[in-house]
């Protein structure tokens, strides 16, 4: 378990948050069916830094973007999304 520094609530346990997806898997509303299928189901899983969308479900209920290292789980930045 690790701490996530929520911009509204301060440092909180990971268990208060729900992981949603990587930021590159967010499908724009203008995307066609083929583009949506590719973005949702054909994703890379690289090691290293990744921008991820998380939901603070047991706190302020805001959507956040975390820049997190997928191997060490070190969190570089946290910002509100969108």
Helices and strands as residue ranges (DSSP letters): E 3-6, E 10-13, G 14-16, E 18-22, G 23-25, H 33-41, E 49-55, E 63-69, E 75-80
